Amino acid sequence: MAPRLRIPFASLSADDYISRGAAGHVFRISPNIVFKCPTQFTDPFPQQTEEMEESIKKIEAEKSVYHVLMKRPHPNIVQCILCVPEGIFLRGMESTLQERLFRSPTATVSPRTQERWVRQLTSAVAWLESLGLVHGDLRPANILLDANDDIKLGDFDATVSPGAELLVASEPFCKINEDFETPLAGPVSEQFSLASCIYTIRFKRWPWHDLKPRARGQRLARNEFPVTSADRLFGGVTRRCWLGEYASIAAVEQEVICRLGRTVAEGEAPKLQALIEDDAVLKLRAECEEFVAKQALGRMV
């Protein structure tokens, strides 16, 4: 028999399928909940067996990160609702940052929204750093947006501890040297990725977007970066991050806050939002637990 994608729960169908990524597949459970699970096939070919094993490994790694984040949540990180043996229940989002920025050539993003995104993204990455984590694959496709157009950082299957080897290298969002080798995970690697994300937000294009991948990678490896002077607010931050001049992501966050002229009072808003979302997550968790219980009951019938 030809291999077929194995759907994790009997009540799900192809109509619930949303997307496939490096780690696995995503299904829609309800308007506010999605389910991320490893890639599994019935009657797999030998090469698909290897893919399945790698996918399971990635999802289990992501679960371990979400176990930490469920205890120490952040308003700009995707909320994990429930982890089960089959996969991960997550808060549903509207789109990725990549989709939002490039949905059409004429689509625009207001400067105020750009500034909010830079602040939110930097805050999320700094929060991971405070938890002893390096995202490891920071790029617009892994940055999500909710219904309020707020940043929610997700996709933690490549997340590692500082000092570990990076698991992926997605140019132009990963720092490389002229031998196309990556540094160890840490502030230098992470702020480079952050810089390329900030540049993409501010200029609505990737760094050296008009070059082929190899030529683009060579320029970045030689520390030849696009001009950022047109971005008077964050251009200097972007360049310093590319060069790895900040000692930590926390230092980048403080620089961003300073440039935005934020006050302490404004900083209280995310805390209030987090409290509101805590209550919402409890309701969503109950919904997920009910869903899982029904699936188990269906298997017994």
C-alpha positions as CSV (number, residue, x, y, z in Angstrom):
1,M,0.0,0.0,0.0
2,A,1.1,3.6,-0.7
3,P,2.1,5.6,2.5
4,R,-0.6,7.9,3.8
5,L,-0.4,10.6,6.4
6,R,-1.5,9.4,9.8
7,I,-4.0,11.7,11.4
8,P,-3.6,11.9,15.2
9,F,-7.2,11.8,16.2
10,A,-10.1,10.0,14.6
11,S,-12.4,13.1,14.5
12,L,-9.9,15.1,12.5
13,S,-9.9,15.1,8.7
14,A,-8.1,16.7,5.8
15,D,-10.5,19.6,6.1
16,D,-8.9,20.4,9.5
17,Y,-5.3,20.4,8.1
18,I,-3.6,23.8,8.2
19,S,0.1,23.4,7.4
20,R,3.2,21.3,7.5
21,G,6.6,22.5,8.8
22,A,10.0,21.0,9.6
23,A,8.8,19.6,12.9
24,G,5.4,18.2,11.9
25,H,1.8,19.0,11.0
26,V,-0.7,21.5,12.3
27,F,-4.5,20.8,12.5
28,R,-7.4,23.1,13.5
29,I,-9.2,21.9,16.5
30,S,-11.5,24.9,17.0
31,P,-11.5,28.6,16.2
32,N,-9.0,29.3,19.0
33,I,-7.1,26.0,19.2
34,V,-4.6,24.2,16.9
35,F,-2.8,20.9,17.3
36,K,0.8,20.4,16.4
37,C,1.9,16.8,16.0
38,P,4.8,14.8,14.5
39,T,4.7,13.6,10.9
40,Q,3.5,10.0,10.9
41,F,2.8,7.7,7.9
42,T,1.0,4.4,7.6
43,D,3.2,1.9,5.6
44,P,6.1,4.3,5.3
45,F,8.9,4.0,2.9
46,P,12.4,3.6,4.5
47,Q,13.3,7.3,4.0
48,Q,9.9,8.3,5.6
49,T,10.7,6.2,8.6
50,E,13.7,8.4,9.2
51,E,11.6,11.5,8.7
52,M,9.1,10.3,11.2
53,E,11.8,9.6,13.8
54,E,13.3,13.1,13.3
55,S,9.8,14.7,13.5
56,I,9.0,12.9,16.8
57,K,12.3,14.1,18.2
58,K,11.6,17.7,17.2
59,I,8.1,17.7,18.7
60,E,9.4,16.2,22.0
61,A,12.1,18.9,22.1
62,E,9.4,21.5,21.6
63,K,7.3,20.0,24.3
64,S,10.2,20.4,26.8
65,V,10.4,24.1,25.9
66,Y,6.7,24.6,26.3
67,H,6.7,22.9,29.7
68,V,9.1,25.7,30.8
69,L,7.0,28.4,29.2
70,M,3.7,27.1,30.7
71,K,5.2,27.9,34.1
72,R,6.9,31.1,32.9
73,P,4.6,32.6,30.2
74,H,5.2,35.8,28.3
75,P,2.5,37.8,26.5
76,N,4.4,37.7,23.2
77,I,5.1,34.0,23.1
78,V,2.5,31.5,21.7
79,Q,0.6,29.9,24.5
80,C,0.8,26.1,24.9
81,I,-2.6,25.0,26.2
82,L,-1.9,21.3,26.8
83,C,0.8,18.7,25.9
84,V,-0.3,15.1,25.3
85,P,1.5,12.0,24.0
86,E,0.2,12.7,20.5
87,G,1.4,16.3,20.3
88,I,0.8,19.9,21.5
89,F,-2.4,22.0,21.7
90,L,-1.6,25.6,21.0
91,R,-3.5,28.9,20.9
92,G,-4.6,29.5,17.4
93,M,-3.1,32.5,15.5
94,E,-4.2,34.6,12.5
95,S,-1.0,34.5,10.4
96,T,2.7,34.5,10.4
97,L,4.7,37.8,10.3
98,Q,6.0,36.6,6.9
99,E,2.5,36.3,5.5
100,R,1.5,39.7,6.9
101,L,4.5,41.5,5.5
102,F,4.4,40.0,2.0
103,R,0.8,39.2,1.4
104,S,0.7,41.8,-1.4
105,P,3.3,44.2,-3.0
106,T,1.1,47.2,-2.0
107,A,0.3,46.1,1.6
108,T,1.6,48.6,4.1
109,V,2.4,48.4,7.8
110,S,2.2,51.6,9.8
111,P,5.3,52.9,11.6
112,R,3.5,52.6,14.9
113,T,2.7,48.9,14.3
114,Q,6.3,48.3,13.2
115,E,7.6,49.8,16.4
116,R,5.2,47.7,18.5
117,W,6.4,44.5,16.7
118,V,10.0,45.3,17.3
119,R,9.4,46.0,20.9
120,Q,7.3,42.8,21.3
121,L,9.7,40.6,19.5
122,T,12.7,41.9,21.4
123,S,10.9,41.4,24.6
124,A,10.0,37.8,23.8
125,V,13.5,36.9,22.8
126,A,14.9,38.5,25.9
127,W,12.5,36.5,28.0
128,L,13.7,33.3,26.5
129,E,17.3,34.4,27.3
130,S,16.3,34.9,30.9
131,L,15.0,31.3,31.0
132,G,18.3,30.0,29.7
133,L,17.0,29.4,26.2
134,V,18.1,30.4,22.7
135,H,15.3,30.2,20.1
136,G,17.7,29.1,17.4
137,D,15.5,29.7,14.4
138,L,14.3,33.3,14.7
139,R,12.7,34.4,11.3
140,P,9.4,35.9,10.1
141,A,7.9,32.4,9.3
142,N,8.3,31.4,13.0
143,I,6.8,34.7,14.3
144,L,3.1,34.7,14.5
145,L,0.4,37.4,14.8
146,D,-2.8,37.1,16.8
147,A,-6.2,38.7,16.1
148,N,-5.0,42.0,17.6
149,D,-2.0,42.1,15.3
150,D,0.4,41.5,18.2
151,I,3.5,39.4,18.0
152,K,3.5,35.8,19.3
153,L,6.8,34.0,19.0
154,G,6.5,30.3,18.3
155,D,8.1,27.2,16.8
156,F,10.6,26.0,19.4
157,D,11.7,22.7,17.8
158,A,15.2,24.2,17.2
159,T,15.5,25.9,20.6
160,V,18.7,25.0,22.5
161,S,20.7,26.1,25.6
162,P,23.4,28.8,25.3
163,G,26.7,27.2,24.2
164,A,25.0,24.4,22.3
165,E,25.4,23.9,18.5
166,L,22.6,25.5,16.5
167,L,20.3,22.9,14.9
168,V,19.3,25.0,11.8
169,A,20.8,27.7,9.6
170,S,18.2,29.7,7.7
171,E,19.9,32.5,5.8
172,P,19.7,35.5,5.9
173,F,18.5,35.1,9.5
174,C,21.4,33.0,10.8
175,K,24.9,34.2,11.4
176,I,27.6,32.4,9.4
177,N,31.3,32.8,8.8
178,E,33.0,32.7,5.4
179,D,33.3,28.9,5.6
180,F,29.5,28.9,6.1
181,E,29.8,27.7,9.7
182,T,27.5,28.9,12.4
183,P,28.6,30.2,15.9
184,L,27.4,28.4,19.0
185,A,24.0,29.4,20.3
186,G,24.0,32.6,22.4
187,P,23.7,36.3,22.4
188,V,25.8,36.7,19.2
189,S,23.8,34.2,17.1
190,E,20.4,35.4,18.5
191,Q,21.0,39.1,18.0
192,F,22.0,38.5,14.4
193,S,18.7,36.8,13.8
194,L,16.9,39.5,15.6
195,A,18.6,42.2,13.5
196,S,17.5,40.5,10.2
197,C,14.0,40.3,11.6
198,I,14.0,44.0,12.6
199,Y,15.4,44.9,9.2
200,T,12.6,42.9,7.5
201,I,9.9,44.6,9.6
202,R,11.2,48.1,8.9
203,F,12.1,47.7,5.2
204,K,9.6,45.0,4.2
205,R,12.3,43.0,2.5
206,W,15.0,40.5,3.6
207,P,18.6,41.7,3.9
208,W,20.1,41.6,0.4
209,H,16.8,40.3,-0.9
210,D,17.8,40.9,-4.5
211,L,20.8,38.5,-4.4
212,K,20.8,34.7,-4.8
213,P,21.1,32.7,-1.6
214,R,24.8,31.9,-1.9
215,A,25.8,35.5,-2.8
216,R,23.6,36.8,0.0
217,G,25.2,34.5,2.5
218,Q,28.7,35.4,1.4
219,R,28.0,39.1,1.9
220,L,26.6,38.6,5.3
221,A,29.5,36.3,6.3
222,R,31.9,39.2,5.4
223,N,29.9,41.5,7.6
224,E,28.7,43.4,4.6
225,F,25.2,44.5,5.5
226,P,22.5,46.6,3.8
227,V,22.4,50.3,4.7
228,T,20.1,50.9,7.6
229,S,20.5,54.7,7.9
230,A,17.0,55.3,6.5
231,D,15.6,53.8,9.7
232,R,16.4,56.5,12.1
233,L,14.8,54.8,15.1
234,F,16.2,51.2,14.9
235,G,18.9,51.4,12.1
236,G,21.7,51.7,14.6
237,V,20.3,48.8,16.8
238,T,20.0,46.6,13.7
239,R,23.6,47.2,12.6
240,R,25.0,46.7,16.1
241,C,23.0,43.4,16.4
242,W,24.4,42.2,13.1
243,L,27.9,42.8,14.4
244,G,27.2,41.2,17.8
245,E,28.0,44.2,19.8
246,Y,25.5,43.7,22.6
247,A,26.4,41.5,25.5
248,S,22.9,40.1,25.8
249,I,19.4,40.3,24.3
250,A,18.4,42.0,27.5
251,A,20.8,44.8,26.5
252,V,19.1,45.0,23.1
253,E,15.7,45.2,24.8
254,Q,16.8,48.0,27.0
255,E,18.1,49.9,23.9
256,V,14.8,49.4,22.1
257,I,12.8,50.6,25.1
258,C,15.1,53.6,25.4
259,R,14.7,54.6,21.8
260,L,10.9,54.3,22.0
261,G,10.9,56.5,25.1
262,R,8.8,54.0,27.0
263,T,7.7,54.7,30.5
264,V,7.2,52.3,33.5
265,A,3.4,52.8,33.3
266,E,3.3,51.6,29.7
267,G,5.3,48.5,30.6
268,E,2.5,47.4,32.9
269,A,0.1,46.7,30.0
270,P,1.7,43.4,29.0
271,K,1.3,42.2,32.7
272,L,-2.4,43.0,32.7
273,Q,-2.9,41.3,29.3
274,A,-1.0,38.2,30.7
275,L,-3.5,38.0,33.6
276,I,-6.4,38.2,31.3
277,E,-5.0,35.5,29.0
278,D,-4.3,33.2,31.9
279,D,-8.1,32.9,32.5
280,A,-8.7,32.3,28.8
281,V,-6.1,29.6,28.7
282,L,-7.8,27.7,31.6
283,K,-11.0,27.6,29.6
284,L,-9.1,26.5,26.5
285,R,-7.3,23.8,28.4
286,A,-10.7,22.4,29.6
287,E,-11.8,22.4,26.0
288,C,-8.7,20.4,25.0
289,E,-9.1,18.0,27.8
290,E,-12.7,17.4,26.8
291,F,-11.6,16.9,23.2
292,V,-9.0,14.3,24.2
293,A,-11.4,12.5,26.5
294,K,-13.9,12.2,23.6
295,Q,-11.2,10.8,21.3
296,A,-10.3,8.2,23.9
297,L,-14.0,7.3,24.4
298,G,-14.4,6.9,20.6
299,R,-11.5,4.4,20.5
300,M,-13.2,2.3,23.2
301,V,-16.5,2.1,21.4
